[in-house]
Amino acid sequence: MKRFKSNIFSLGFAAAALLSMTTGCAESFLDVESKVESNTENFYKTEGDAWRALLGCYDGWRQISSNPGVGIMVAANVLSDECYGGTGANDGFGYQAMDQFDQSVSPADQNIYEQDWKVYYAAVYRCNELCDHENQINWEGESQNRGLYMGECRAIRALLYFDMVRMWGNIPLFLEAINENRTPNDPAEVYAAIVEDMKYAIANIPADANLNKSDNGRITKYAMEAMLARVYLYYTGYYGKDLGYTNAEGVTTGTLTKQEVLDGLDDIVKSGNFALVPEFKNLWPAASLVPLGADAWDPILSTYAGQANSECMLQQKFTPTQDYNGNGDSNRWLVMLGMRSLNFAPYGKGWGAATVCPSYANKFSANDLRLTASVINTAAEGVSASSDYTNSVKDWREFTGLCIKKYSPIAFANGNNAWKEDGTADFQTQNSQDYVLMRYADVLLMIAEMGGVPSKSAQEALDEVRSRAGMASVPVSKESVMEERALELAFEGIRYWDLLRQGVDVLADAVCASAGPVQNAGNNATVSYKREKIIEKKGLFQIPYNQIVLSNYTLKQNPGWEN
């Protein structure tokens, strides 16, 4: 039987390069293992050193998914009105404490996000090391590599801090590679640093850089223009004021105007480098791969566009090689979203977290092509006829019969995880689907929300997204755009922040409205929420108690998460 072979599982530039950095197992341009032990005294001398350090920054950023605690992607789905906590019937209740914004649901879980906290700050430290040593590197002549490498480095740092400040709100800001206890900075100062780093990246990453498929996974100036728009919309919405921070000396940094954002979005459209993938389902492996025999994909019916496609503008890259010996390069949170201990090709098994709320699935019109590409319906797709189905449900908490399809593990018909062609990938540690942070569809919806740009009117932008989904045109408005974002970007870790930037009360109302019936270990139950618990948290995550102690209490717990 012929196996389905294509480039859909190609490592991508960053993933392959980072893999070689950690293993050093090939004599090639990707083999960047040091011939001597490197340290800050003998390193940071040449452009080659800068390149290796940059790969370390990418790897540090990747660890938020390869070595997470919960992971911002999973947490954002659970905390929004999209999903319940789910997981196993006999597991602890940490995911329920998250989902219900209620520490009393699982009082012992004081460090839910501690591993996330650690990997974020470790990644920031790597970026700061390169920034600190920029001027001692011998940049070669008129090479553009200095702006390119440092632009990518500062872009990664900005992405890290944007996640961190949204999650925890009051965090210490480090822009140099030092370890010390610091009191949290004003979030406005953190956002100012984010804006400055993103602006630097946009100004210094050449317009034609990192656009080839061989560079897939590296950051482009266009990705940063799109992310800068996301930063602007979130900050001005959540905080209700303009970006910018004035320090004690009266110096203001990090300002950003609406016009600057619109100019960036217009630049993306005019570049012609990005376009919607024609069929929505082809963006997602589990929605577009069709099994053939026991251990292959049908080469005709499988229509996956691949992980380096025209629409994905910014993604984390992974390889199916992670192990339990310190090699971290796969998508480690993906297993949490799989059906509980249940394979049903092309869907692979996992741990049953983030079960989809029926009320959210009901937001889709019956003829919206995105519904069946986004949600696994176990009854409609015949999963419930599987011989393993009953045992799965009996071991599942907050089961709804609906699961996330966009980010489902994948398995061959024989039950083997399919992220390696020979079926030998470990189902827990070696999933390697890209984590897509920015799609061109999001750019179009931001254009629609902000009133249009010279190259694309607001109505044209909204219509383009809806047309692909098989939906008729509707007049553009703030309400219609936000409704469209809820459908187009569902289960991508974006909805939570979209709700929150409209107001904590909007978030609370949406989450409370998602309450409903579930099954716990096969028994009928109900998920409910307390609006006041959501309001008091202000959308912020629990700060790990261990980190508060280690800081000598310079860190303070966010309101509502205190013991």
N, C-alpha and C positions, 0 to 999 in steps of 0.2 A: 504494500500500500504506500502510495507516495505521500510523504509528509508535506504539509503546507509550509513552505519556506518563503520568507520575504524579509524585508528590512524592518518589520514592525517591532522586532525585539532588539534592534541594534542598540548598542550601549550609549551612543551619543558621545559627543566630544568630552564633556565634563566628566561624565561617569567613567568612561574608559581611562581618562587621564588620572582621575583620582584613584581609581583602582590600582593603576600601575604605581602610583606614588606610595601606596600603602603596602604593596606586595613586591614590587620590583622584580617581576618574574619574566620580563621580556626585554631583549636588547633592541630597543627602538626609541623613537623620539618620545614615546610615552614612558620610557623607563627613566624615571628621575630620582631613583634611589641614590642617596649620597654615598660616595666612595669612602668618606670619612664621617665621623660623627659631627653633625652640624650643631652649632649653637649661635647665640647672638654675637659672639666675638668673631667667628670666622665665616658667618653667613651674611646675607644682605650686602654682597659686594657687586654682583653682576646682574645683568638682565635675566640670566638663567636662574639666579637665586630668587629674583623677584617673581619669576614665573612659577617656581616651585612653591613659594609662599602664597601666591594667589590660588594655586590649586588647594593648598591647605585651607584657605578661606572658604572656597567652594565646599570642601569636605566638611568644614565646621558647620556651614549653613545646612548641608544635607543631614547632619546628625539630628536636627530637630524632627526629622522623619525616620531616620535610620536607627536612632537611639532615643526615642521619646519616652516620656512618662505616659501622658495621654495623647499629646499632639494637638496643636491648635486646630487642625482640620477636623479631627474627630470631636473635640470639645465644642467647636462652633456649631456643628450639626446637632449635637445633643442639647445644647443650651437654647437653641432657637425653637421655633414652632414646627420644625421639619421632622424631628425625631424624638423618641423617648430614649432613656438610658440603655435599656436592654441588658445584655450579657447573660451569664448562666444563672440558672435557678438557685444554685447553691453558692454563687459568688458573693463577695462582699457588696456593700451598698454604696460604694464610692460614686458610681455612675448615676445612681439615683439622687445622691446628695448634690451632684453637679446639675443634673436635669431640673431638680426642684428648687435649686438655689437655697438649700436648707441643710446646714451643717448637722442639725439634730437627727437627720435621717441616717447618718453614719458618723457619730461623734468621734470615733477613733481615727477617722481619715483626716488628719491635720496636715498631710503633706501630699495631697493629690497630685500637685503639679511640680513637685520638687525636682524630679529628673528633667522636666522641661526647663525649669529655671536654670539648672546647671549647664545644660547643653547650649542654651542661648548665650549665657555669659562667657562660656568657653569659646564659642564661635566669635563673639565680639572681640575677645582678647586676641585671637588670631589676626583679625582685621586691624586692630590697633597696633600690633607688632609691625605689620607691613607699613602702615602709615607712619609710625615712629621712625622707621629706618629708610624712608623714601629718599632722603637727601644724601645718604651715604652710599647709595647704589650708583654704579657707573653706568648710567643710561647711554646707550650707544648713539652718538652723533645726533642726527635729525630724526631718529626713529620715533614713530608714533606710539611705541609700546608703553612709554611712561604714562601718557594720558589714558591709554586703553587699560592697562593693568590697574592703575590707581583708581580709574573710574569704576571698574568692576569691583574692586575691593570696597570702595566707599558705597557702592550700590548695595552690596551684600550687607554691610553694616547697617545701612538705612532700612533694609528689609527686616533685619533682625529686630531693630529697635521699634519699628512700626508694629510688629507682632507684640513685642513685650509691653509697650506702653498701652496698647489696646487691651491686652489681657489683664495686666496688673495695675495700670494707671500710675501709681506712685513708685517709681523705680530709680535707683542710682544711675546716673549717666557717666560712663567712662569713655573718653575719646583718646585715651592714651593707655599703654599697656602697663598698668599698675594694679596691685592687689591691696585694697584697703577697705575698711568699713566707711561707707559714706551715707549720709542722710539722703533720702530720696530727693530728686530734683523736681522742680515744678514741671508738670507735663508739657507746658508750653515750651520750656527749654529743650526737652527731649524732641519735641516735634520740630523745633527750629533746627536742631542738629540733623534730623531726618531730611528736612527740606534742603539744607545746605549740601548734604551728601548726594542727594538725588540730582540737584542742579549741577553739581560738579560732574557727576556721571554723564548727564545729558550733554554737557559742554565739552567733555573730553573723550568720550567713546566715539570714534569716527562713525559717520552715518552708514558707512558700508561694512562696518565690522560685525563679525559674529552672525552673519545672516545665512551662511552656507549650512547645508545639512550636517556637514562634518563638524560644525561648531555648535550644533544643537545642544542647548543646556547652558551656554554662556549668555551673559546678559548683554542686551543691545540698548542703544540710546532710546529706541522706541518703547521698549518694555518699561524703561524708567519714566518716560513721558506719561505712559498709561498709569503706572503706579503713583506718580505724583498727583494725577487727577484723583485717584482713589483716596490718597492722603488728604487732599483738599476737601473732598466731599465729606469724609468722615469727621475731620477736625471741626470744620465750620458747622456741621450738623450737630455733633455730640456736644461740643463746647459752646456753640452759638456765638463765636467770635472769629475775627480774622487771625490768620497765622502770623507769627512773629513773636520774638522774645527780646526784651530790653534788659540787659544786665545792670549790675550796680554801678558800672562806669558810664551808663547811658548809651551803650552800643547795642543797636538792634540788629538781629540776625534772623534768618529763616522766614522772611516775609514771602508771601505768595499771593498773587492776585488771580481773580477769575480769568482775566484775559490771558495771563501767562499759561494757565491750564488749558484754555481753549486753543491757544496757539500750538501747544504740544499735541493735543488731540488732532488738530488739523494737519500737523506735520505727519502724524502716523498715517492718516488717510491718503494724503498726497504722495507719500513715499511709494505707494503701490506694492509694498512688501507683504501685505497681509490680506486675507480674504476669508470669508466663511467657508468651511468645508460644506460642500453641497448638501449632504444628508447628515442631519444632526446625530443620528445613531452611530455614524462612523467615527465619531470622536472618541468612543468608549469601547475598549476591548470586549467587555462582557455583553455589550449590546449589539455587536457586529460580527463576532466570531461564531461560526456554525460548525459543530463537530462532524468529523468524518471518520467512521470506524471507531476503534478504541482509543487511538492516541494521535490524532491529527485533526487539522482544521480543513474544511472544504475550501479548496482554492478558488472556486467560482462564487459560492454563496457567501463566503467570508469577505466583508467589505471594509474592514478596519483601515482607517486612513493612515495609521502609523503615529508614532510619537513625535515625529518631526513633520508636522503638517502646516498648512498655510494659516491656520487659525490660532494655534497655540503660540503665544508671544513670550511667555515666561514660565518655565517649569523646572522643578527639581528632577534630576536624573538619577536612576538607580541601576544596579546590576544584580542578577540573581545569584550572588556569591557570598552573602552574609553568613556568618557562622557564630558559634558560641565561644570563639577564641579571640575576640576583640576586633574582628574584621566587620565593620559596619558600613554597608553600602547599598542595602536594599530598602524597600518601602515597608518599614516595620509596623506602621499603624494599619496597613491595609487588611491584615488578618482580622482585626477587631470588627470589621464591617461585614465579613463573610457570614453566610447562614450558619447557625449554630451546629457545628460538627456534621454538616450535611453538604455532600457534593451532588450537583445535578448539572451536568455539562450544558453550557460553558461556565457555570457558576461553581466556584471552589468554596470549600468549607472555611469557616472561621469561628469567631467567638460570639457572634450575635449581638454586638453592640449597635447602638443607633438604629433601632427598629423604626421604620417610617410611620409617622402618624397618619392614620386614614384621612383625617381632616385635611392634611396637606396634599395628599394624592388627589383628593376631591377638588382641589383648586384648578386642576387641569381640565380643559374641555375634552370630551370623548374623542374628538377628531384632532387633538393636539398631538403631533408626532413625537413630541418630547416625552410624553408620559411613559410609553413602553420602553423608551431608551434610558429613562432615569430610574424607574422603579421595577423591582422584581415582584411580581404578583404571584405568590406561591400557588394559589388556587387556579388562576387563569392560565398559568404556564405549565400546569401539570406537575409541579414540584410536590404537591400534596399526595400524589400517587406513588411517590418513591417509597421503597421498603424501609428506608431510614427516617422517614418523615416523622412518624409518631414518636420515636425515641428522641428526635431532635426537639420537638415541641415540648416534651416532658422535661427537657433539660434547659429550657429557654425562659428567661424572665422578660416580661413586657413584650411578648410575641404579638404581632399584629397581622401576620401573613404578608407583610410588605417589607422589602429590604432595599437598600441602596444598590442600584445597578451600575451607576457611573463608576463607582469605585468598589467593585466586587472582585475578590480573587477569582482567578480563572482555573478551570480544571478540564482535562480531557474526559471522554466518556468512561474511561477505566478508573477514574477517580484521582489520577495523579495530577499534582499541581503542574500547570502548563507554562510556567515562566522559563522553563528550560525545555528545549525541543524533545529531549529524551525522557521527559517526565520525572526527572530526579530532583526537582527543586523542593526544598523543604517548605511545607505549607505555611509555617509560622514565620520563618525568617527570610525567605528568598523570593517574596513577591517583588516585582520591580516595575509596576506601572508608574509612569510619571505622575507627579503631583503638579497639576497645572494651576498656577497662581493667576495668570492673566490670559484671557482669550480675546480675540478681536471682537467677538460679540459683545463683550463687556465694554469695550471702547465705544462701539456703536450706541449702546444704551446710555453711557455717560454723555455722549454727544447729544442724544435725545433729551436727557434730563437737564442739560445745561443750555439748551436752546439752539443748538446747531453750530456749525462752523462753516467757513466759506466753501469748503469742498464737499460738505454733506449737510443738508438741512436736518433739523430734528425729526421731521416727519419721515424723511427718506431713511434715516438711521433706524427708527423704530420699525418701519415697514420691512426693511431688509431682514431684520431678525425674525419678525412674525411670519414673513412669507416662507422662510425656510421651514418653519414649524407647521406649515399648512394652514396658517391662520390669516383671516382677512385683516385689512387695515382698520385701525381705530385711531381717532384723533389723539395727537400727542398731548400729554399733560403730565404733571408730576405724578398723579395717581396712576395713570395708565402705564407710565414707565416703571414705577415701583412694582406694579402687578406683573409686568413683563419680566423684570429682574427675578422675581420670585419663581417664575416658571423656567426661564432660560438658564439661570445659575443655581438652580436647586441642588442641594447636597454637595456643593463645591466649597463649603466653608465660608460663604459670603453673606448668606441671608441674615445671620445673627447680627453682623455689623451693619447691614442695611437697615434692620429694624432699630438698632440702638441709635444710629445717627438721626433717626426721626424722633427720638425721644424715649426715655426709659419707660414712660407710660405706654407708648406704642408697643414696645417689646413686651411689657407685662400683659397687655391685653391680648396680643397675638399668642403668647405662650399659654395663657389661661384658656383661651379658646380651643387650644389643641388637646385639652384633657379628654380622655375617653377610655373605652373598654380595651383591655388587653387580656392575655393569658399568662399566668405565672405557673410554670411547671404543668401546663395543660389545664389549669383551673382558672375560671373567670375572675377577673380583678379589674380595678380601675386606677388609672393614673390621674391624679388631681394636683392642682397647684394653689399656692397662697400668694395672691397678688402682692401683698405687702412684703413678702420675702424677696420677690424680684425687684421691687422698687428700692428697697434699702441697699441692695448690692450695687446699684448704679451700673450694672452690666460688668463689673470688675470681678476677676477671678480671685480665689483664695490664694494669698501669699503663703508659701510653705512655712510652717511653724519652725522647722529646723533652721531655716535660713534667717528667720527673725532672731532666734537664739544666737546663732553664729555671728550675727551682726552686732551683738551686744545691745539688741533692741533699738538700734538706729532705724531699722525697718519697722513699720507699723502695719498691723493687719488691716485689710480693707474693711470698711463698715459692713456689718452683717455677718462676717465670717469669724468674728471673735468667738472664743470658747463660751 
